[in-house]
Structure formats: structure tokens, C-alpha cells
Amino acid sequence: MKMSRIAAVGTVAASAVLVLSGPAFAHVSVSPEGEAAKGGYATVNFKVPNEMDDAATNKVEVSFPGDHPLASVMTQPVPGWTAKVTKSKLDKPLEIHGEKIDEAVTKVTWTADGKGIQPGSFQKFPVSMGQLPEDADELVFKAIQTYDNKEVVRWIEPQQKGQEEPEHPAPTLQLTAASDDHHGGGASGDAKSDGKSDAKSESASADSSDSSDTTARVLGIVGIVVGAAGVAFGVAATRRRVTG
């Protein structure tokens, strides 16, 4: 009976670790390096996991939002992949830094030159983009993932507020509030007398503290569970030595 309990503790510990780590590789996603501020420029990573056991991902297509066109998009070389940037004419030209832009990027396609993304792996595709819109809180991209067995997965479903995540959600980039730094300079914090800089700083500190607390709690739970499993296995080993 006691040995059964020890085995159960070990199983729970292993399951807890898998549950906490598994969802991170669930779907194609996009995240900024640092932050993506409204009106500024940002470097983001499109993270593409391979969800198949017997096929490799050999092509990734990301369509850029047409309602908030981006005039500047540059890809970073990724070993084993070739990137192609597609641009289209705009119905209404954009004005960026006093210059009118009549075309914007509509799609970026990455094609594998070699083995692609193997089962159990993921690949990041870095992209520098801007100027980010000032009148939006997020940018929704649509991604199409192609495997070498010809199967295609379309990550194109938008997330609806208040509803569960769709089966194939579209990668969504959350935009942060605009700042003077992201607009190429402006009044310094010392020159402001309305206290807004201090308020932003305090808010950022609070967010950072909340994030650290959450991370610490998650790591603490994992440590407790894994530690309990270790103690249980230690007790079992000791009993085997005594009985032997």
C-alpha cells in the first residue's frame, strides 16, 4: 500500500511538470523583444512549433493586417530558411515621418532549404516592423503552416473577447502605450511637471513586481511537487536497502 502511494506521488509530480510546460508549444504565436509601443518600431518573433510526430514543417506564411498596414518590415536571416517579403499597393497612402508611402508589406513567407522544423522542435522567425499604429491595441496576423507530408494548418481564427481560445488562433501582437522614446524623442521626464512620468514608472514597477510574484509562485509549486517526488523516491530507496 505504501509503495503504491509513493508511485502515485511520483506520477503526480511528473504530470504537474508536463501540464505546466506543455501549453507553451501549443500554437503559432508572436511576441515582441522588449515591447511593441504604439507609433513606434519593434522586433518581434513568430514562434512556430511542430505538432506532428511524423512530418516536418517546411513552409510558414504570415499575412500582415490590412486594416493597419506596415510600411517597413525586415526579416532576420534564419539558418536553413529563405524569406520572401511581399508588398502591395495601398488604396490610401501612409504618411510616415513626413513622407508618403504608397505600398506596404502584406505577407512574409519562409521556406525551408533543408530539414525544416522537425517533430518535437520549434523555430523562431525574427521580424523588425513599423511604424506601428497608434489607434489599435493589437495587431492580428494570419499564419499558414505547411508540412512536408502536404498537410496544411491555418492559424487564422481571431480571439473573441470573453470566449474560449479557438482551436487554431491567429498570432496576435499586443501593443503597449506610446511613449516619447518610441516617437523618436520628446520632452524629458525632468521637464514634465504633471507627474505622468512618475505614474508610468510606478505602474511599470508594479507590473514588473506582479510578473515576478507570479513567476515565483509557479516555480515554487513546481519545486514543491518535484521535491515531494524526490523525497518519496528517496524513502523507497532507503527501504529497499534496509530490507535487502
C-alpha positions in Angstrom: 0.0 0.0 0.0 2.8 2.4 1.0 4.7 1.7 -2.2 1.6 2.4 -4.2 1.3 5.8 -2.5 5.0 6.5 -3.4 4.4 5.6 -7.0 1.3 7.9 -7.1 3.3 10.8 -5.7 5.8 10.3 -8.5 3.1 10.2 -11.1 1.5 13.4 -9.9 4.9 15.2 -9.9 5.6 14.2 -13.5 2.1 15.1 -14.6 2.3 18.5 -13.0 5.6 19.4 -14.7 4.1 18.3 -18.1 1.0 20.3 -17.6 2.9 23.5 -16.7 5.3 23.2 -19.6 3.1 21.8 -22.4 0.8 24.7 -23.4 3.8 26.9 -24.3 4.2 24.9 -27.6 0.5 24.7 -28.4 0.3 27.0 -31.5 1.9 29.6 -33.7 2.4 32.8 -31.7 4.0 36.3 -32.0 5.8 38.2 -29.2 8.0 41.3 -29.1 11.6 41.5 -28.0 11.0 44.0 -25.2 7.8 45.9 -26.1 5.8 46.9 -29.1 4.7 50.5 -28.4 2.1 52.3 -30.4 3.5 54.6 -33.1 7.0 53.0 -32.8 9.1 50.2 -34.2 9.6 46.8 -32.8 11.3 43.5 -33.3 9.0 40.5 -32.9 9.4 36.8 -33.1 7.0 34.5 -34.8 7.3 31.2 -32.9 6.3 28.1 -34.9 6.1 24.7 -33.2 5.9 21.3 -35.0 2.9 19.5 -33.7 3.3 16.3 -35.7 5.2 13.1 -34.9 6.0 12.0 -38.4 6.4 15.2 -40.5 8.5 18.4 -40.6 7.3 21.9 -41.2 8.9 23.2 -44.4 6.9 26.4 -45.1 5.5 29.2 -43.0 3.4 32.1 -44.4 2.4 35.1 -42.3 -0.1 37.6 -43.6 0.1 41.1 -42.2 -3.0 43.1 -41.2 -4.6 45.0 -44.0 -6.5 47.4 -41.7 -3.2 48.6 -40.1 -0.6 48.4 -42.9 3.1 48.4 -42.1 5.4 50.1 -44.5 8.7 48.9 -43.0 9.2 45.1 -42.5 12.6 43.5 -42.4 13.4 39.8 -41.8 16.4 38.5 -39.9 18.3 35.6 -41.7 17.4 32.2 -40.2 19.8 29.4 -41.0 18.2 26.8 -43.2 15.4 29.1 -44.3 14.7 31.6 -47.2 12.5 34.6 -46.5 10.4 36.4 -49.1 8.6 39.7 -48.4 5.6 40.5 -50.4 4.3 44.1 -50.8 1.1 45.5 -52.2 -0.1 49.0 -53.3 -2.2 50.8 -50.8 -5.6 52.3 -51.6 -4.8 55.2 -49.3 -1.1 56.2 -48.9 0.5 56.3 -45.5 2.4 59.3 -44.2 5.5 58.4 -42.1 8.0 61.0 -40.9 6.5 63.5 -43.4 6.9 61.1 -46.3 4.0 59.5 -48.2 4.2 55.7 -48.6 2.0 54.0 -51.3 2.8 50.4 -50.5 3.0 48.1 -47.5 4.0 44.6 -46.7 1.1 42.1 -47.0 2.9 38.8 -46.4 6.2 37.2 -45.4 6.9 33.6 -46.5 9.7 31.4 -45.0 10.6 28.3 -47.0 13.0 25.6 -45.6 16.2 24.9 -47.6 16.9 21.8 -45.5 15.1 19.7 -43.0 12.7 22.4 -41.7 11.2 22.2 -38.2 11.5 18.6 -37.0 9.0 16.8 -34.7 9.3 17.9 -31.1 11.0 21.2 -32.1 10.1 24.8 -32.8 11.6 27.7 -34.7 11.6 31.5 -34.2 11.4 33.9 -37.1 12.5 37.4 -36.1 11.0 40.4 -37.9 11.6 44.1 -37.5 8.4 46.1 -38.2 6.9 49.6 -38.0 5.6 52.1 -37.8 3.1 50.5 -35.5 -0.4 52.1 -35.5 -1.4 54.5 -32.8 -5.1 53.7 -33.0 -5.0 50.0 -32.2 -4.4 47.9 -29.1 -3.3 44.8 -31.0 -2.3 43.5 -34.4 -3.7 40.2 -35.7 -1.6 38.2 -38.1 -2.8 35.1 -40.0 -0.3 32.2 -40.3 -0.3 29.1 -42.6 1.9 26.2 -41.6 2.8 23.6 -44.3 4.3 20.2 -43.5 6.4 18.1 -45.9 3.6 15.5 -46.0 1.4 18.2 -47.7 -0.8 18.8 -44.7 -1.6 22.5 -44.0 -2.7 24.1 -40.7 -4.3 27.5 -40.9 -3.8 29.6 -37.8 -6.3 32.3 -38.8 -9.1 32.3 -36.2 -9.3 35.6 -34.2 -9.7 35.5 -30.4 -13.1 36.9 -29.4 -13.3 38.7 -26.1 -15.0 36.7 -23.3 -14.8 33.5 -25.3 -12.5 30.4 -25.1 -9.4 30.3 -27.3 -10.2 28.9 -30.8 -8.7 25.7 -32.0 -6.4 27.5 -34.4 -5.9 31.1 -33.0 -4.3 33.7 -35.2 -1.0 35.1 -33.8 -1.8 38.4 -32.0 0.7 41.1 -31.1 -0.3 43.2 -28.1 0.7 46.9 -28.4 1.7 49.0 -25.4 1.1 52.6 -24.7 3.0 55.1 -26.8 5.9 57.0 -25.2 8.3 59.8 -26.2 11.1 57.3 -26.7 9.1 55.4 -29.3 8.3 58.5 -31.3 11.9 59.5 -31.7 12.3 61.7 -28.7 10.4 64.5 -27.0 10.2 66.3 -23.6 12.3 64.6 -21.0 10.9 63.3 -17.8 12.6 66.0 -15.7 10.9 68.7 -17.9 7.4 67.4 -17.1 5.6 68.8 -14.1 2.3 66.9 -14.3 3.7 63.8 -12.7 2.8 61.5 -15.6 6.3 60.1 -15.9 6.3 59.1 -12.2 2.9 57.5 -12.6 4.1 55.5 -15.6 7.2 54.4 -13.7 5.3 53.3 -10.7 2.8 51.4 -12.9 5.7 49.7 -14.7 7.3 48.8 -11.4 4.0 47.3 -10.1 3.6 45.3 -13.3 7.2 44.0 -13.0 6.6 43.1 -9.4 3.3 41.3 -10.2 5.1 39.4 -13.0 7.9 38.4 -10.7 5.5 37.2 -8.0 3.6 35.1 -10.5 6.8 33.5 -11.8 7.9 32.9 -8.3 4.6 31.2 -7.3 4.8 28.9 -10.4 8.4 27.9 -9.8 7.5 27.4 -6.1 4.7 25.0 -7.0 6.9 23.0 -9.4 9.7 22.9 -6.8 7.3 21.6 -4.1 5.9 18.9 -6.4 9.2 17.7 -7.7 10.7 17.9 -4.3 8.0 15.7 -2.9 8.6 13.2 -5.6 12.3 13.2 -4.8 11.6 12.6 -1.1 9.2 9.8 -1.9 11.7 8.1 -4.2 14.4 8.6 -1.5 12.3 6.9 1.1 11.6 3.9 -1.3 15.3 3.5 -2.0 16.2 3.6 1.7 13.6 0.9 2.5 15.0 -1.3 -0.3 18.5 -1.1 1.2 17.1 -1.9 4.7 15.1 -4.9 3.6 17.9 -6.1 1.4 
